[in-house]
Amino acid sequence: MVDYGEILNIPPYSMQREEKHSFLTDILKELSLFHYDNCPEYKRVIDGLGVKLSDITSFCDIPFLPVRLFKEYDLRSVGGENITKTMTSSGTTGQQVSRIYLDKETSANQTKALTKIVGSYIGSTRLPMIILDTSAVVKDRKMFSARGAGILGFQMFGRDKIYALDEAMKLDIEGLSAFLEKHSGEKILLFGFTFMIWQHFYEELKKSGYRPDLSNGILIHGGGWKKLADKKVSQEEFKCLLNEVCGIQQVYDYYGMVEQTGTIYMECECGHLHASIFSDVIVRRPHDFSVCGYGEKGLVEVVSILPASYPGHALLTEDEGVILGEDDCPCGRKGKYFSILGRIKNAEIRGCSDTYADKFR
């Protein structure tokens, strides 16, 4: 199996194209062979495709699984006695959810990768933290939803944490004011999911007239843009309007999914999503799944070196996207940078924000 010890100490945006391609090919090929030997369902898929994994010379040629398979099957490559955590994707009432089975090592590696990626943006010091959600969502620690997992994953970057919303999803203005007074002048980390930030933070600040000073704040948010797109709110407008009500200037979106927890794709200062060395994005043409060129719209495939307890290392998502470039983003980070254009037509709502927002239809 893959030795993650040294790998997870490599700076997350340090490899250029050829080095990263070789690095990912070696690891993902090894993971594929492991899952082939240890997950009967994965073996049946590979055999059905007639692929000989040992002959693969590029990670782009490793067969991908449609992400929807995790809704239909229990896919895992370790014994049930080794499973320490089961993650579930977001889903509206009546929808099937993905179930992702983690052993201790896979869970620990996800945490380490997330720490490296986010730490490269906010530094290594834990910051006073405002979670723009309710504590009710993380109370069941045995069955993690995507939303709860996101909060628990990011709260390790904070200290003296406060939830900004009560259990009725109302903004706790009194608690927020006391927290900001206590940490006046300090850098503050904020985390939440896009639609909930809009619905329960921005809209409430706008309505109440309360204007907290978050000019020293760093907001990391994710989880889906569908409902804000329906409201004709762009990413730039989202940032500008938040700045108007609380003065926040550093706002970073991220793209990620419960099926590949840990390997998130963070937005840079230039507004581009970036792939770290722990993962990559391939955009494919829908008619034959060939690889798109730069600037060409297609279906998004995500690969990650972290899924060892389940065969989630190469997944075709239900999102459309476009690779904007590689190794030459003005922000200085190496690797591919890209944009997500939205869900494919008739795909289920599945982002944390979009699933929650479906209640407001």
C-alpha positions in Angstrom: 0.0 0.0 0.0 0.9 3.6 -0.4 3.3 5.1 2.2 1.7 8.4 3.1 4.2 9.5 5.7 6.6 11.5 3.4 3.9 12.3 0.8 1.8 14.4 3.1 4.8 16.5 4.1 5.3 17.8 0.5 4.1 21.4 0.0 0.7 21.2 -1.6 1.3 23.4 -4.6 4.9 22.7 -5.3 4.9 20.3 -8.3 4.9 21.2 -11.9 3.1 19.2 -14.6 5.5 16.4 -15.6 6.7 15.7 -12.0 3.1 15.7 -10.7 1.9 13.5 -13.5 4.5 10.8 -12.7 3.8 11.2 -9.0 0.1 10.7 -9.3 0.3 7.9 -11.9 2.5 5.8 -9.6 0.3 6.3 -6.5 -3.1 6.0 -8.2 -2.0 2.9 -10.1 -0.9 1.3 -6.8 -4.3 2.3 -5.2 -6.2 0.9 -8.2 -4.4 -2.5 -7.8 -5.1 -2.5 -4.1 -8.8 -1.8 -4.6 -8.9 -4.4 -7.4 -7.6 -7.0 -4.9 -9.7 -6.0 -2.0 -13.1 -4.7 -3.3 -15.1 -7.3 -5.2 -17.4 -4.7 -6.7 -14.5 -2.6 -8.0 -12.9 -5.8 -9.5 -16.1 -6.5 -11.4 -16.2 -3.0 -12.8 -12.5 -3.3 -14.0 -12.9 -6.8 -15.4 -16.1 -5.7 -17.1 -14.2 -2.9 -18.9 -11.5 -5.3 -19.9 -8.8 -3.0 -18.4 -5.5 -4.4 -17.3 -4.4 -2.1 -14.5 -0.8 -3.1 -14.6 -0.5 -1.8 -18.2 -1.6 1.7 -17.3 1.0 4.4 -17.9 -1.0 7.6 -17.1 -3.4 8.3 -14.2 -5.8 9.8 -16.9 -6.3 6.2 -18.2 -7.4 4.7 -14.8 -11.0 3.8 -15.1 -13.3 6.2 -13.1 -16.4 5.3 -11.2 -19.5 7.5 -11.5 -19.9 9.2 -8.2 -23.5 8.0 -8.1 -22.3 4.4 -7.6 -21.7 5.2 -3.9 -25.4 5.8 -3.6 -26.2 2.3 -5.0 -23.5 0.1 -3.4 -21.5 -0.3 -0.3 -18.0 0.0 -1.7 -15.1 -0.6 0.6 -11.7 -2.2 0.5 -11.2 -3.1 4.1 -13.0 -5.3 6.5 -16.0 -4.0 8.4 -14.2 -4.4 11.7 -11.7 -1.7 10.5 -14.3 0.9 9.7 -14.2 3.7 12.2 -16.3 6.3 10.5 -19.1 6.4 7.9 -19.6 9.6 6.0 -22.8 10.4 4.1 -23.4 12.9 1.4 -25.9 15.6 1.4 -29.4 14.7 0.1 -32.9 16.0 0.2 -35.7 14.0 1.7 -36.2 10.8 -0.4 -32.8 11.0 -2.1 -30.4 8.2 -1.6 -27.1 9.3 -0.1 -23.6 8.2 -0.7 -22.0 6.1 2.1 -18.2 6.4 2.4 -16.4 4.0 4.7 -13.3 5.2 6.4 -10.7 3.3 8.5 -8.4 5.1 11.0 -5.5 5.6 8.6 -7.6 7.0 5.7 -9.4 9.4 8.1 -6.1 10.6 9.5 -4.6 11.1 6.1 -7.6 13.2 5.0 -7.1 15.4 8.0 -3.4 15.8 7.3 -4.0 16.7 3.7 -6.7 19.2 4.6 -4.4 20.8 7.1 -1.6 21.2 4.5 -4.0 22.7 1.9 -5.8 25.2 4.2 -2.7 26.0 6.2 -1.0 27.2 3.0 -3.8 29.9 2.8 -4.3 30.9 6.5 -1.0 30.0 8.1 -0.2 27.4 10.8 -1.5 29.4 13.8 -5.0 28.5 15.0 -7.3 31.5 14.8 -10.4 32.6 16.7 -13.2 31.1 14.7 -16.8 31.9 13.8 -18.7 28.9 12.4 -21.6 30.3 10.3 -23.9 27.4 11.2 -25.6 25.8 14.1 -23.9 23.3 16.6 -26.9 21.0 16.1 -25.5 19.7 12.8 -22.4 18.1 14.5 -24.1 16.4 17.5 -24.3 12.9 16.0 -20.6 12.0 15.8 -21.1 8.4 14.6 -22.9 9.3 11.3 -21.3 12.2 9.7 -23.2 14.2 7.0 -21.2 16.1 4.5 -22.2 19.3 6.2 -21.2 18.1 9.6 -18.0 16.6 8.3 -17.1 20.0 6.7 -17.6 21.8 10.0 -15.6 19.3 12.0 -12.9 19.2 9.4 -12.4 23.0 9.3 -12.9 23.7 13.0 -9.4 22.2 13.7 -8.0 25.5 12.3 -9.8 27.5 15.0 -9.6 28.2 18.7 -12.2 29.7 21.0 -14.9 28.7 18.4 -18.4 30.2 18.3 -21.4 29.1 16.3 -23.1 32.2 14.8 -26.5 30.5 14.5 -28.7 29.0 17.2 -30.6 25.7 16.8 -33.5 27.6 15.1 -30.9 28.9 12.5 -31.3 32.5 13.9 -28.3 34.8 14.0 -26.9 35.2 17.5 -26.1 38.9 17.3 -25.4 39.2 21.0 -23.0 36.3 21.1 -21.3 37.5 17.9 -20.9 41.0 19.3 -19.3 39.7 22.5 -16.9 37.4 20.5 -15.8 40.2 18.3 -15.2 42.5 21.2 -13.1 39.8 22.9 -11.0 39.3 19.8 -10.8 42.9 18.6 -7.8 43.5 16.4 -7.1 39.8 15.8 -7.3 37.9 12.6 -10.5 35.8 12.7 -11.4 32.7 10.6 -15.0 32.2 9.4 -16.3 29.0 7.9 -19.7 28.1 6.4 -21.7 26.8 3.5 -22.5 29.2 0.7 -26.3 29.4 0.8 -26.5 29.4 4.5 -24.1 32.2 4.7 -26.3 34.1 2.3 -29.6 33.2 3.9 -28.8 33.3 7.6 -25.8 35.7 7.8 -25.9 38.2 4.9 -29.7 38.5 4.7 -30.0 38.8 8.5 -27.2 41.5 8.8 -28.9 43.4 5.9 -32.3 43.2 7.6 -31.2 43.9 11.2 -28.8 46.8 10.5 -26.1 45.2 12.6 -22.7 45.7 11.0 -20.0 43.6 12.7 -16.4 44.6 11.9 -14.9 41.6 10.1 -12.2 43.5 8.2 -9.6 41.2 9.7 -11.7 38.1 8.8 -10.8 35.2 6.5 -14.0 33.4 5.2 -13.7 29.9 3.7 -17.0 28.7 2.2 -18.3 26.0 -0.1 -21.1 23.6 -0.8 -22.8 24.7 -4.0 -24.0 27.7 -5.9 -27.2 26.5 -7.5 -29.6 28.5 -5.4 -27.5 31.7 -5.5 -27.3 31.3 -9.3 -31.1 31.1 -9.3 -31.1 34.4 -7.4 -28.7 35.8 -10.0 -26.0 36.3 -7.4 -22.5 35.8 -8.9 -19.4 34.9 -6.9 -18.1 38.5 -7.3 -21.4 39.9 -6.1 -21.4 37.5 -3.1 -18.0 38.9 -2.0 -18.9 42.5 -2.6 -22.2 42.3 -0.7 -20.6 40.5 2.2 -18.0 43.2 2.3 -20.7 45.9 2.5 -22.3 44.4 5.6 -19.3 43.3 7.6 -16.1 44.7 5.9 -14.7 41.3 5.1 -12.1 41.3 2.3 -10.6 37.8 2.2 -13.2 35.3 0.9 -12.2 31.9 -0.5 -14.6 29.4 -2.1 -13.7 25.7 -2.2 -14.8 22.7 -4.2 -15.0 19.3 -2.7 -17.2 16.3 -1.9 -17.7 13.8 0.8 -16.5 11.0 -1.6 -13.0 12.5 -1.5 -12.9 14.3 1.8 -9.6 16.0 2.6 -8.6 16.8 -1.0 -10.5 20.1 -1.4 -9.8 22.5 -4.2 -9.4 26.0 -2.8 -10.0 29.3 -4.6 -6.9 31.5 -4.9 -6.7 35.3 -4.7 -7.3 35.4 -8.5 -10.6 33.6 -8.2 -9.4 30.3 -9.6 -9.9 26.8 -8.0 -6.6 24.9 -7.6 -5.7 21.2 -7.5 -3.0 20.4 -4.9 -0.5 17.6 -5.3 -2.8 15.2 -3.4 -5.4 15.4 -6.2 -6.2 16.5 -9.7 -9.0 17.4 -12.0 -9.6 16.0 -15.5 -12.3 17.5 -17.7 -13.8 15.0 -20.2 -15.9 15.3 -23.3 -19.4 13.8 -22.6 -19.7 11.9 -25.9 -16.6 9.8 -25.6 -15.0 10.7 -22.2 -11.8 11.9 -24.0 -9.8 14.5 -22.2 -10.7 18.1 -23.0 -8.1 20.8 -23.8 -7.6 24.0 -21.8 -10.6 26.2 -22.0 -12.9 23.4 -23.2 -16.1 22.7 -21.2 -16.8 19.1 -20.1 -17.6 16.7 -17.3 -15.4 16.9 -14.3 -13.4 13.9 -13.0 -11.6 14.2 -9.7 -8.7 12.0 -8.6 -7.3 11.7 -5.1 -4.5 9.8 -3.6 -6.2 9.5 -0.2 -9.1 7.0 -0.6 -7.5 3.8 0.7 -10.4 2.2 2.5 -12.8 2.5 -0.4 -12.3 2.8 -4.2 -13.0 6.6 -4.5 -9.6 7.6 -6.0 -11.0 8.3 -9.5 -14.6 9.6 -9.7 -16.6 11.1 -12.5 -18.8 13.8 -10.9 -22.1 15.3 -12.1 -20.5 18.7 -12.6 -19.4 20.6 -15.6 -16.1 22.5 -15.6 -13.2 23.9 -17.5 -9.5 23.7 -17.0 -8.2 27.3 -17.2 -4.5 26.5 -17.2 -1.6 24.7 -15.4 1.5 26.0 -13.5 0.9 29.6 -14.6 -1.7 31.1 -12.4 -0.8 34.6 -11.3 -1.1 33.6 -7.7 2.1 31.5 -8.0 0.6 28.1 -7.1 1.7 25.2 -9.3 -0.8 22.7 -10.7 -4.0 22.9 -12.6 -6.5 25.7 -12.0 -10.1 25.5 -13.1 -13.6 26.7 -12.8 -16.8 24.8 -12.0 -19.7 25.8 -14.3 -22.5 24.0 -12.5 -24.4 20.7 -12.4 -25.2 18.7 -15.5 -28.8 18.9 -16.5 -31.2 16.6 -14.5 -28.5 15.8 -11.9 -29.6 15.5 -8.3 -29.0 18.5 -6.0 -26.2 17.3 -3.8 -24.1 20.3 -2.5 -24.4 21.0 1.2 -25.7 24.5 0.5 -28.0 23.4 -2.4 -29.5 20.5 -0.4 -30.3 22.8 2.5 -31.5 25.5 0.1 -34.0 23.1 -1.4 -36.1 23.6 1.7 -36.7 27.2 0.7 -38.2 26.4 -2.7 
